């Protein structure tokens, strides 16, 4: 489905009935990553997946897509659907956008699940890596996306999930050059929202991969303690919804059952 928004089109999908859950994908991904999850949960929940700015079939809004921009676009979809209270589930960059949503619209959020994501900002080294990535993607976007996707999986899983990696690469290749750069710029400048996460009084959880090549597991442990947030760890990399599919879906269902409907 398409929503007209500030002169661009936002693509979103809905499935099921019940308490609303918003699923937000990661960098170079799109809303289709949630298809299986939404199908599984649709008998109990009203599932909504949204292509974030510059990804999937959602167009670019500018040269920098700050996480706040993405959160406000999500809010526009919810306004269109006349939904007030939601639970947010965000993978990687989608988690950053979800945290920005919580920051901007705290009264609307009933629960928050961060999947292979963090409330911490980019380190200096990480910002420098994103700047280098922008230079690379300007020269050869397809080579960049292909390399970036494979590197998200734990090393021992890259041969196990060849088919899945190829599928994600195909989806990532459809992301426009501007969409890639705008997201990298937006992630680079995102705020430290660890205090936001710490003081949240709603159900919250971090799902992490012990062999995540993007987010160090030791940082997940530190964040869990600092932000008083339950941490559920899987033996895998940055793509827990693929590498640890059964365990993730089971733990997500258990988490969702803790959320009270207002």
C-alpha positions in Angstrom: 0.0 0.0 0.0 1.1 3.5 -0.7 0.8 6.7 1.3 1.5 10.1 -0.2 3.8 12.0 2.2 5.6 15.3 1.7 5.7 14.9 -2.1 7.0 11.3 -2.0 5.5 7.8 -1.7 5.8 5.7 1.4 5.2 1.9 1.0 3.7 -0.1 3.8 2.0 -3.5 4.4 -0.6 -4.7 6.9 -1.7 -8.1 7.9 -3.9 -9.5 10.6 -6.1 -8.1 13.4 -5.5 -7.2 17.0 -3.0 -5.2 18.9 -0.8 -3.2 16.4 2.9 -4.0 16.0 5.1 -2.0 13.7 8.1 -3.7 12.1 11.0 -1.6 10.9 13.7 -3.1 8.7 17.4 -2.4 8.7 19.9 -0.7 6.4 19.7 -2.0 2.8 16.7 -4.2 3.7 13.0 -3.5 3.2 9.7 -4.4 4.7 9.6 -7.9 3.0 12.2 -9.1 5.6 9.2 -9.3 8.0 6.9 -11.3 5.8 7.3 -14.6 7.6 7.2 -13.0 11.0 4.0 -11.1 10.2 2.4 -14.2 8.8 3.1 -16.1 12.0 1.8 -13.3 14.3 -1.2 -12.2 12.2 -3.6 -14.4 13.9 -3.1 -12.4 17.1 -1.8 -9.0 16.1 -2.3 -6.3 13.5 1.1 -6.3 11.9 2.4 -3.3 10.0 5.7 -3.2 8.1 7.0 0.0 6.5 9.7 0.7 3.9 11.8 3.3 5.6 12.9 6.4 3.7 15.0 5.6 0.6 14.4 1.8 1.0 12.2 -0.7 -0.8 9.4 1.2 -2.6 9.6 4.3 -0.4 11.2 7.2 -2.1 13.9 9.5 -0.7 13.0 12.6 1.2 16.4 14.3 1.2 20.1 14.0 1.1 20.2 13.0 4.8 17.6 10.7 6.3 18.0 11.4 10.0 16.5 8.8 12.3 14.0 11.5 13.4 12.9 11.9 9.7 12.3 8.2 9.5 10.3 8.2 12.8 8.1 11.0 11.7 7.4 9.2 8.4 6.4 6.1 10.5 4.1 8.3 12.5 2.5 9.5 9.2 1.6 5.9 8.3 0.1 5.3 11.8 -1.9 8.5 11.5 -3.2 7.3 8.1 -4.2 4.0 9.6 -5.8 5.8 12.6 -3.5 3.8 15.0 -2.6 5.4 18.3 -0.7 2.9 20.5 1.9 0.5 19.1 4.7 -1.9 19.9 7.8 -1.3 17.8 10.2 -4.0 16.6 13.2 -2.7 14.8 16.1 -4.5 13.2 19.5 -2.6 13.1 18.8 0.8 11.5 15.1 0.1 12.2 15.9 0.0 15.9 17.5 3.4 15.6 14.4 4.7 13.9 12.2 3.0 16.6 14.2 4.7 19.4 13.8 8.1 17.6 10.0 7.4 17.5 10.0 6.6 21.3 12.0 9.9 21.8 9.5 11.9 19.8 6.2 10.1 20.7 6.8 8.3 24.0 3.1 8.2 25.0 2.3 6.1 21.8 4.6 3.2 22.5 3.5 0.2 24.5 6.6 -1.9 23.9 10.0 -1.9 22.2 12.1 -4.7 20.8 15.6 -3.9 19.4 16.9 -6.7 17.1 20.6 -6.5 16.5 20.4 -2.8 17.3 21.6 -0.3 19.9 20.7 2.9 21.7 24.3 4.0 21.6 25.5 6.5 19.0 28.2 5.7 16.4 31.8 5.8 17.8 34.3 8.0 16.1 35.7 4.9 14.3 32.2 3.9 13.2 31.5 7.4 11.8 34.8 7.3 9.8 33.8 3.9 8.5 30.4 5.2 7.3 32.2 8.2 5.6 34.5 5.7 3.8 31.4 3.6 2.8 29.8 6.6 1.2 32.9 7.2 -0.9 32.9 3.5 -1.9 29.2 3.4 -2.7 29.5 6.5 -5.0 32.0 4.6 -7.1 30.4 1.1 -7.1 27.1 0.8 -5.3 26.5 -2.9 -6.3 29.9 -4.0 -5.1 29.4 -2.2 -1.8 25.9 -3.7 -1.1 27.1 -7.2 -2.0 30.0 -6.9 0.3 28.1 -5.3 3.1 25.3 -7.9 3.2 27.6 -10.9 3.4 29.6 -9.3 6.2 26.5 -9.1 8.4 26.4 -12.8 9.0 28.6 -14.7 11.5 31.5 -16.0 9.6 30.6 -19.6 10.2 27.1 -19.0 8.8 28.0 -17.4 5.5 28.2 -20.8 3.7 25.1 -22.1 5.5 22.8 -19.3 4.3 24.0 -18.8 0.8 20.5 -18.7 -0.6 19.3 -16.2 2.0 22.3 -13.9 1.5 21.7 -13.9 -2.3 18.1 -12.9 -1.7 19.1 -10.0 0.5 21.7 -8.9 -1.9 19.1 -8.8 -4.7 16.8 -6.7 -2.5 19.7 -4.4 -1.5 20.7 -3.9 -5.1 17.3 -2.2 -5.6 18.1 0.5 -3.0 18.9 3.7 -4.8 22.3 5.4 -4.5 20.7 8.4 -2.8 18.8 6.1 -0.4 22.0 4.3 0.6 23.9 7.6 1.2 21.1 9.3 3.0 20.8 6.4 5.4 24.5 6.3 6.1 24.6 10.0 6.7 21.5 9.7 9.0 23.0 6.8 11.0 26.2 8.7 11.4 24.6 11.6 13.1 22.1 9.8 15.3 21.8 10.7 18.9 22.8 8.8 22.0 19.4 7.4 23.2 20.7 5.2 26.0 19.0 7.3 28.6 15.8 7.2 26.7 16.0 3.4 26.7 17.0 3.3 30.4 14.1 5.3 31.6 11.4 3.6 29.5 8.8 2.2 31.8 7.3 -0.2 29.2 8.3 -3.7 28.3 11.6 -3.6 26.4 14.1 -6.1 25.1 17.4 -6.3 23.2 17.9 -9.4 20.9 21.6 -9.8 20.1 24.0 -12.0 18.3 27.0 -13.2 20.2 29.1 -13.3 16.9 27.6 -10.0 15.5 30.3 -8.5 13.3 28.6 -5.1 13.4 27.7 -4.6 17.1 30.1 -6.1 19.6 28.4 -8.4 22.0 30.3 -6.9 25.0 28.6 -3.6 24.1 25.2 -5.3 24.2 26.0 -6.6 27.7 27.1 -3.2 28.8 24.0 -1.6 27.3 21.6 -4.2 28.9 23.0 -3.4 32.3 23.2 0.4 31.8 19.7 0.7 30.3 18.1 -1.9 32.6 16.9 -3.8 29.5 16.5 -7.5 29.2 19.0 -9.0 26.8 18.4 -12.2 24.9 21.4 -13.5 23.1 21.7 -15.9 20.1 24.6 -17.8 18.7 24.9 -15.9 15.4 25.7 -12.6 13.7 23.8 -9.5 12.9 20.9 -11.3 11.1 19.3 -13.1 14.0 15.9 -13.3 12.2 17.6 -15.6 9.7 20.5 -17.1 11.5 18.4 -17.9 14.6 14.9 -17.8 13.1 13.1 -20.3 15.4 14.6 -19.0 18.6 14.0 -15.3 17.6 10.3 -15.9 16.7 9.8 -17.9 19.9 11.4 -15.2 22.1 9.5 -12.4 20.3 6.2 -14.1 20.9 7.0 -14.4 24.6 8.0 -10.8 24.7 4.8 -9.6 23.0 2.7 -11.5 25.6 4.2 -9.2 28.3 2.7 -6.1 26.8 -0.4 -4.6 28.2 -3.0 -3.1 25.9 -4.1 0.5 26.9 
